[in-house]
Amino acid sequence: MALDGVHLLEHIQTPALGVVRGQVTFANAAAKSLLGAHIVSQDVRIAIRNPKAVSVILDERGGRAKIDGLSVGGSVWEIDCHVVGPGERLVTLYDLSVQASTARAHADFVANASHELRTPLAAVIGYVETLLTPKAGGDKATRERFLDIIRHEALRMQALVEDLMSLSRIEAVKHEVPSDDIDMATLAREVAGEFREGAEVTVTANCESAIIAGDRGQMAQVIRNLIDNARKYGKAGGLVTVSLEATATGWLAIAVKDEGEGIAPEHLPRLTERFYRANTSRSRAAGGTGLGLSIVKHIVERHRGRFDITTRLGEGTTASMMLPLRKD
């Protein structure tokens, strides 16, 4: 029979079935894991309780179709049925859940980015059109107030575009492990020195230098984003503390702590999602794009590190990361 050699598929990770005259005669380990070991010797209509899949398998021409409901969890599958002899079929199943999830995430990202740009753009257009009217355009106080709003909204769009481009650049090199020597203690002090207004920023370290293998520009962006977040959402005039601790196990712990009101626990799992905001109105008023922590997470992961956020209501928030120290 044409399916005599189908056992060669036993060790592949793709679920595969041999079907002869409507009965399952073979199932590899992946197929048994998906559908159950009991499917061998069963009628295919009982083994695969999916009318669309059964229709493809029993079709004289074979075929291909996207289906769901084969397993718990709602995965999307593609069934591919090849006619290999009279009444004989070779059926393979491909998990499309990753592709479907990626496509959905891409669509959501485009929709969110479009919405975030459309909001300030609508404000700019609206105020410009108002300024073009004789009454508003002729009043100096009104004109200056409207121009300030236009400038603010334009800067919002500029910040968003810059963060979108930054995220795109980071994702383009996410599989490339950076290798330059970076002294994170020195870098942290340099970045902290950029913030001369608002909350006081201090840097403490348990070591004179802390060398990691990394991308200096990206790591500066991480520290800058975290300090900027701590200043925006911390207590007005409060202290922002950046601490570095080189551990005996070969890791560098970096924490940025503010003295703000903290974040409700239900928001913590989603804070690094693109465009997610714990407080939408406050974030936009502070000039946040909703991408800062997502950028931080991507950069830290590219550096083979771990990123975490902890908070206590009324006491502040700490954003921390663990990075592998350069081995001598």
C-alpha positions in Angstrom: 0.0 0.0 0.0 1.1 3.6 -0.6 0.9 4.3 3.1 3.3 1.5 4.1 6.1 4.0 4.6 4.1 6.6 6.5 5.8 5.5 9.7 8.8 7.7 8.6 6.7 10.6 9.7 6.7 9.4 13.3 9.4 11.7 14.5 8.4 14.9 12.9 6.8 17.6 15.0 3.9 18.2 12.5 0.8 16.1 13.3 0.4 13.6 10.5 -2.3 10.9 9.9 -2.7 8.0 7.5 -6.3 7.4 6.5 -7.5 4.4 4.5 -11.1 4.2 3.3 -12.2 6.7 6.0 -10.4 5.0 8.8 -7.3 6.3 10.6 -4.6 3.7 10.2 -1.6 5.7 11.5 -1.0 8.7 13.7 2.4 10.0 14.6 3.2 11.2 18.2 2.4 14.8 17.4 -1.1 13.8 16.1 -1.7 11.6 19.1 -0.7 14.4 21.4 -3.2 16.7 19.6 -6.1 14.4 19.1 -5.5 11.5 21.5 -3.8 8.2 21.1 -7.3 6.5 20.7 -7.7 7.8 17.2 -5.8 5.0 15.5 -8.3 2.5 14.0 -11.2 4.9 14.4 -13.5 6.2 11.7 -12.0 9.6 10.7 -15.4 11.3 11.4 -15.1 10.2 15.1 -11.3 10.7 15.4 -11.6 14.3 14.0 -14.9 15.8 15.1 -14.7 18.8 12.8 -17.0 18.7 9.8 -14.8 20.9 7.6 -11.7 18.8 8.2 -13.6 15.5 7.6 -15.0 17.0 4.4 -11.5 17.7 3.1 -10.2 14.3 4.1 -13.1 12.4 2.4 -13.0 14.5 -0.7 -11.8 12.4 -3.7 -9.4 15.2 -4.7 -8.1 15.9 -1.2 -7.4 19.6 -0.5 -6.5 22.2 2.1 -8.5 24.3 4.5 -8.2 26.4 7.6 -10.0 25.0 10.6 -10.3 25.5 14.4 -11.6 23.6 17.3 -9.2 20.6 17.0 -7.8 21.2 20.5 -8.3 23.1 23.7 -7.1 26.7 23.5 -8.7 27.9 20.2 -5.7 27.3 17.9 -6.1 27.9 14.2 -5.0 25.0 12.0 -4.4 24.3 8.4 -5.3 20.8 7.2 -3.5 19.5 4.1 -4.8 16.3 2.6 -3.0 14.4 -0.2 -4.4 11.5 -2.1 -1.7 8.9 -2.2 -3.6 5.9 -3.6 -7.1 4.5 -4.0 -9.0 5.4 -0.9 -5.7 6.4 0.8 -4.9 9.8 2.3 -2.0 11.4 4.0 -3.2 14.2 6.3 -0.9 16.8 7.9 -2.0 19.6 10.3 -0.1 22.9 10.6 -0.6 25.2 13.7 -1.4 28.7 12.4 -2.0 30.2 15.9 1.4 32.0 15.9 0.8 33.5 12.5 -2.8 34.4 13.4 -1.6 36.0 16.7 1.1 37.9 14.9 -1.3 39.2 12.2 -3.8 40.2 14.9 -1.1 42.0 16.9 0.0 43.8 13.7 -3.5 44.9 12.9 -4.0 46.1 16.5 -0.7 48.0 16.4 -1.6 49.8 13.1 -5.0 50.7 14.5 -3.6 52.0 17.8 -0.9 54.0 16.0 -3.4 55.5 13.6 -5.7 56.4 16.5 -2.8 58.0 18.5 -1.8 60.1 15.5 -5.3 61.0 14.5 -6.2 62.5 17.9 -3.5 65.3 18.0 -3.8 65.8 14.2 -7.5 66.5 14.5 -6.8 69.0 17.3 -4.1 70.8 15.1 -6.5 71.0 12.1 -9.4 72.2 14.2 -7.4 75.0 15.9 -5.8 76.0 12.6 -9.2 76.3 11.0 -10.4 78.3 13.9 -7.4 80.7 13.6 -8.3 81.2 10.0 -11.6 82.8 11.0 -11.5 86.6 11.3 -12.8 86.7 14.9 -10.3 84.2 16.4 -7.4 85.1 14.2 -7.7 88.8 15.0 -7.6 88.4 18.8 -4.0 88.2 20.0 -4.6 86.4 23.3 -6.8 83.8 21.6 -4.3 83.4 18.8 -1.4 82.8 21.2 -3.4 80.3 23.2 -4.4 78.3 20.2 -0.8 78.4 18.8 0.4 77.0 22.1 -2.1 74.1 21.8 -1.1 73.5 18.2 2.6 73.3 19.2 1.8 70.9 22.1 -0.1 68.6 19.8 2.5 68.7 17.1 5.2 67.8 19.7 3.0 64.9 20.8 2.9 63.6 17.2 6.7 64.1 16.8 7.3 62.1 20.0 5.0 59.3 18.8 6.7 59.1 15.4 10.1 59.0 17.0 9.1 56.2 19.4 7.5 54.3 16.5 10.7 54.6 14.5 12.8 53.6 17.6 10.6 50.5 18.2 11.0 49.6 14.5 14.8 49.9 14.7 15.0 47.8 17.9 12.8 45.0 16.4 15.0 45.0 13.3 18.1 44.0 15.3 16.4 42.1 18.2 18.1 38.8 17.2 21.5 40.4 17.0 23.3 40.2 20.3 25.2 43.5 21.0 28.8 43.1 22.0 30.3 46.6 22.8 31.7 47.1 26.3 29.5 49.5 28.2 30.1 50.8 31.7 26.6 51.1 33.0 27.6 53.0 36.2 29.2 55.8 34.1 26.3 55.7 31.6 23.7 56.0 34.3 25.4 59.1 35.8 25.6 60.7 32.3 21.9 60.1 31.5 20.8 61.3 35.0 22.8 64.5 34.4 20.6 65.3 31.5 17.6 65.9 33.8 18.3 69.3 35.4 14.7 70.4 36.0 11.8 68.9 38.0 12.4 66.0 40.3 15.9 65.4 41.7 17.6 62.4 40.2 20.3 60.6 42.2 22.5 57.6 41.2 24.0 55.1 43.7 26.2 52.1 42.9 27.9 49.3 44.9 30.8 49.3 42.4 33.0 51.8 40.6 32.2 50.3 37.2 29.8 47.7 35.8 30.7 46.4 32.4 28.1 44.7 30.2 28.1 43.7 26.5 25.6 45.9 24.9 24.5 48.7 22.6 25.3 52.0 24.3 22.7 54.0 22.5 19.9 51.6 23.4 20.9 51.2 27.0 21.0 55.0 27.3 17.5 55.1 25.9 16.4 52.5 28.5 17.7 54.6 31.4 16.4 57.8 29.9 12.9 56.4 29.4 12.7 55.0 33.0 13.9 58.2 34.6 11.5 60.2 32.4 8.6 58.0 33.5 9.6 58.3 37.1 9.7 62.1 36.8 6.3 62.3 35.0 4.4 60.0 37.3 6.3 60.4 40.6 5.6 63.0 43.3 6.0 66.6 42.1 9.4 67.7 43.2 10.1 64.2 44.6 13.2 62.2 44.4 14.0 59.7 41.6 16.7 57.1 42.6 18.7 55.1 40.2 20.6 52.3 41.9 23.1 49.8 40.5 24.2 46.6 42.2 26.7 44.2 40.8 26.0 40.7 42.2 28.4 37.9 43.0 26.4 35.7 40.6 27.5 37.8 37.6 24.4 39.9 37.1 23.9 43.7 37.3 20.7 44.9 39.0 19.5 48.4 38.0 16.4 49.9 39.6 14.7 53.3 39.0 12.4 54.3 41.8 10.0 57.2 42.2 8.0 58.5 45.1 4.7 58.7 43.3 1.2 57.3 44.1 2.0 53.9 42.7 0.0 51.8 40.2 -3.0 49.6 40.8 -1.9 45.9 40.7 -4.3 45.0 37.9 -2.4 47.2 35.5 1.1 45.7 36.1 0.9 42.7 33.7 0.0 45.0 30.8 2.3 48.0 31.4 4.8 46.9 28.7 2.2 46.4 26.0 2.3 48.9 23.2 0.0 51.9 23.8 -1.3 50.5 27.1 -1.8 53.2 29.8 -2.8 52.7 33.4 -4.1 56.3 33.4 -4.9 57.5 29.8 -5.7 61.1 30.6 -2.7 61.6 32.9 -0.3 59.9 30.5 -1.3 62.1 27.6 -1.2 65.2 29.7 2.3 64.3 30.7 3.3 63.8 27.1 3.5 60.0 27.2 3.2 58.0 23.9 2.3 54.7 25.4 5.4 53.1 23.9 8.2 53.9 26.4 8.0 50.7 28.5 7.5 48.5 25.4 10.8 50.0 24.0 12.5 49.3 27.4 11.3 45.7 27.5 12.5 45.0 23.9 15.9 46.5 24.5 16.5 44.6 27.8 15.4 41.3 26.2 17.8 42.0 23.3 20.6 42.3 25.9 19.5 38.9 27.4 18.2 40.6 30.5 15.0 40.6 32.5 12.7 43.6 33.1 10.2 44.0 35.9 7.9 46.6 37.6 6.9 46.6 41.2 4.7 49.1 43.0 3.0 50.0 46.3 0.1 52.3 46.3 1.0 55.6 48.0 4.7 54.7 48.1 5.9 54.7 44.5 7.0 52.5 41.7 10.3 50.7 40.9 11.3 49.6 37.4 14.1 47.2 37.5 16.2 45.1 35.2 18.8 42.4 35.5 21.6 42.3 32.9 24.5 39.8 32.6 27.8 41.4 33.5 30.7 41.0 31.0 32.9 38.1 32.0 36.6 38.7 32.3 
